[in-house]
Amino acid sequence: MKSGLLIAFEGIDGTGKSTQIPLLADYLRAKGYEVVETREPTDGPYGRKIRHLYVNRQSSSPKEELELFVQDRRQHVEEVIAPALAEGKIVLTDRYYFSTAAYQGATGMDPKAIFAANDFAPRPDLVLLLVMDPEESVRRIEQLRGEQLNDFEQVEQLRKVAELFATFSDDCILRVNAAASIDRVQAEIQRGVQQLIEKKR
């Protein structure tokens, strides 16, 4: 490939993004590609502020929350994503601006305005949108991970987020049934990525 590829994993919490990304990275590295695994929120100064909201989301207004995500993404693009793409690497990011449009949109903000606020960010070559019923995702978080739900993971919130994800129609989006087995989900992901690579050659 002449240039890098940006692949974003999106979906509500509990759909298995953090399980699927390393599996895809291993698959691609075995084929000889250089892969960068990254995530949002990042571990940078804005990302750390966002993580504080997980336990006290009321400490910030929706507008302030959105600004944190935009600033975190701006730094992420400048320091990680853009340099890796320029070097011809495949970037796998756990969340990107589609998540911001869905999660902050679920608070009542306009998703179109959120997309516009992120127009500085490179458009993904592929968005792997992992789709699952919110009740099942909550069950996974509580029972399989053994975690308590944070302020972004409440089921009513996740229903609104899932509804917004369902409205996104960008042609870079590939919807994947995340309720299937890990192997079946990964196989579907690999098929979609392989088609992308062949198209970009």
C-alpha positions as CSV (number, residue, x, y, z in Angstrom):
1,M,0.0,0.0,0.0
2,K,1.2,3.5,-0.9
3,S,-0.4,5.1,2.2
4,G,-1.5,4.0,5.5
5,L,-5.0,3.0,6.5
6,L,-7.2,4.2,9.4
7,I,-9.6,1.7,10.8
8,A,-11.9,2.8,13.6
9,F,-13.7,0.4,15.9
10,E,-17.0,1.9,17.1
11,G,-20.1,0.7,19.1
12,I,-21.6,1.0,22.5
13,D,-19.7,-0.2,25.5
14,G,-19.4,-4.0,26.0
15,T,-19.4,-5.0,22.4
16,G,-15.9,-6.4,22.4
17,K,-13.8,-3.8,20.8
18,S,-10.9,-4.3,23.1
19,T,-11.0,-8.0,22.4
20,Q,-11.2,-7.7,18.6
21,I,-8.6,-5.1,18.0
22,P,-5.6,-7.2,19.2
23,L,-6.8,-10.1,17.2
24,L,-7.0,-8.1,14.1
25,A,-3.6,-6.5,14.8
26,D,-2.0,-10.0,15.1
27,Y,-3.7,-11.1,11.9
28,L,-2.4,-8.0,10.0
29,R,1.2,-8.3,11.5
30,A,1.3,-11.9,10.4
31,K,0.7,-10.7,6.9
32,G,3.6,-8.3,7.1
33,Y,1.8,-5.0,7.8
34,E,3.0,-2.4,10.4
35,V,0.1,-1.8,12.8
36,V,-0.5,0.9,15.4
37,E,-3.1,0.1,18.1
38,T,-4.5,3.2,19.8
39,R,-7.6,4.4,21.6
40,E,-9.7,7.3,22.6
41,P,-9.9,8.8,25.0
42,T,-6.1,8.9,25.0
43,D,-3.8,8.9,28.0
44,G,-3.0,12.5,27.3
45,P,-4.1,15.5,29.5
46,Y,-7.5,15.8,27.8
47,G,-8.1,12.1,27.9
48,R,-7.3,11.9,31.6
49,K,-9.9,14.6,32.2
50,I,-12.5,12.7,30.2
51,R,-11.8,9.6,32.4
52,H,-12.7,11.6,35.5
53,L,-16.1,12.0,33.9
54,Y,-16.7,8.3,34.0
55,V,-17.3,8.5,37.8
56,N,-18.9,12.0,37.8
57,R,-20.2,13.0,34.5
58,Q,-22.3,15.8,36.1
59,S,-19.1,17.7,36.8
60,S,-19.0,19.0,33.2
61,S,-21.7,20.4,30.9
62,P,-22.3,18.6,27.6
63,K,-20.6,21.5,25.7
64,E,-17.5,21.2,28.0
65,E,-17.5,17.5,27.6
66,L,-17.6,17.7,23.8
67,E,-14.7,20.2,23.9
68,L,-12.6,17.8,25.9
69,F,-13.2,15.0,23.3
70,V,-12.4,17.3,20.4
71,Q,-9.2,18.6,22.0
72,D,-8.1,15.0,22.9
73,R,-8.8,13.9,19.3
74,R,-6.9,16.9,17.9
75,Q,-3.8,15.9,19.9
76,H,-4.3,12.2,19.0
77,V,-4.4,13.0,15.3
78,E,-1.3,15.2,15.5
79,E,0.8,13.0,17.6
80,V,-0.3,9.4,16.7
81,I,-2.7,9.0,13.8
82,A,-1.3,11.4,11.2
83,P,2.4,10.4,11.6
84,A,1.5,6.7,11.4
85,L,-0.6,7.1,8.3
86,A,2.2,9.1,6.7
87,E,4.6,6.2,7.3
88,G,2.2,3.8,5.6
89,K,1.1,2.0,8.7
90,I,-2.4,0.6,9.5
91,V,-3.9,2.5,12.5
92,L,-6.5,0.6,14.6
93,T,-8.3,3.0,16.9
94,D,-10.6,1.9,19.7
95,R,-13.2,4.7,19.2
96,Y,-13.1,7.8,17.0
97,Y,-15.4,10.7,16.2
98,F,-18.4,8.5,15.4
99,S,-18.5,7.6,19.1
100,T,-18.4,11.3,20.1
101,A,-21.4,12.0,17.7
102,A,-23.3,9.1,19.3
103,Y,-22.5,9.5,23.0
104,Q,-22.5,13.3,23.1
105,G,-25.5,13.3,20.7
106,A,-27.3,11.2,23.2
107,T,-27.1,14.1,25.7
108,G,-29.1,16.2,23.3
109,M,-26.4,17.8,21.2
110,D,-26.7,17.8,17.4
111,P,-24.7,14.9,15.9
112,K,-24.3,16.9,12.6
113,A,-22.7,19.8,14.6
114,I,-20.4,17.2,16.4
115,F,-19.3,15.8,13.1
116,A,-18.6,19.3,11.8
117,A,-16.5,20.0,15.0
118,N,-14.3,17.0,14.1
119,D,-13.7,17.9,10.4
120,F,-10.0,18.3,11.1
121,A,-9.7,14.6,11.8
122,P,-8.8,12.2,8.9
123,R,-11.8,10.3,7.6
124,P,-11.5,6.6,8.4
125,D,-10.9,4.2,5.5
126,L,-13.2,1.7,7.4
127,V,-15.4,2.0,10.5
128,L,-16.1,-1.4,12.1
129,L,-19.4,-0.7,14.0
130,L,-19.9,-3.5,16.4
131,V,-23.7,-3.8,17.0
132,M,-25.3,-5.4,20.0
133,D,-28.5,-5.0,22.1
134,P,-27.7,-2.6,25.0
135,E,-29.1,-5.1,27.6
136,E,-26.6,-7.7,26.4
137,S,-23.7,-5.3,26.5
138,V,-24.6,-4.3,30.1
139,R,-24.7,-8.0,31.0
140,R,-21.2,-8.5,29.5
141,I,-19.8,-5.5,31.4
142,E,-21.3,-6.6,34.8
143,Q,-21.0,-10.4,34.5
144,L,-18.1,-11.1,32.2
145,R,-15.9,-8.2,33.1
146,G,-17.1,-8.1,36.7
147,E,-17.3,-4.3,36.6
148,Q,-19.8,-1.7,37.9
149,L,-21.3,0.5,35.2
150,N,-19.8,3.9,34.9
151,D,-21.7,7.1,34.0
152,F,-21.4,6.4,30.3
153,E,-22.6,2.8,30.5
154,Q,-26.1,3.1,32.0
155,V,-28.6,1.1,29.9
156,E,-30.9,4.0,29.1
157,Q,-27.9,6.0,27.9
158,L,-26.7,3.1,25.8
159,R,-30.1,2.7,24.2
160,K,-30.0,6.3,23.0
161,V,-26.4,5.9,21.8
162,A,-27.3,2.7,19.9
163,E,-30.2,4.5,18.3
164,L,-27.9,7.2,17.1
165,F,-25.2,4.8,15.8
166,A,-28.1,3.1,13.8
167,T,-28.7,6.4,12.0
168,F,-25.2,6.9,10.7
169,S,-25.0,6.0,7.1
170,D,-21.4,6.9,6.0
171,D,-20.3,4.5,3.3
172,C,-17.1,3.7,5.3
173,I,-19.2,1.9,7.9
174,L,-19.3,-1.9,8.1
175,R,-21.8,-3.1,10.7
176,V,-20.8,-6.3,12.5
177,N,-23.0,-8.5,14.7
178,A,-21.1,-8.3,18.0
179,A,-23.4,-10.9,19.7
180,A,-21.8,-13.7,17.7
181,S,-18.9,-15.7,19.0
182,I,-15.5,-14.0,19.2
183,D,-14.2,-16.1,16.3
184,R,-17.1,-15.3,14.1
185,V,-16.9,-11.6,14.8
186,Q,-13.2,-11.6,14.0
187,A,-13.7,-13.6,10.8
188,E,-16.2,-11.0,9.6
189,I,-13.9,-8.2,10.6
190,Q,-11.0,-9.8,8.7
191,R,-13.1,-10.2,5.6
192,G,-14.0,-6.5,5.7
193,V,-10.4,-5.4,6.2
194,Q,-9.0,-7.7,3.5
195,Q,-11.5,-6.2,1.0
196,L,-10.4,-2.7,2.0
197,I,-6.7,-3.6,1.6
198,E,-7.3,-5.2,-1.8
199,K,-9.2,-2.1,-2.9
200,K,-6.4,0.2,-1.8
201,R,-3.6,-1.7,-3.5
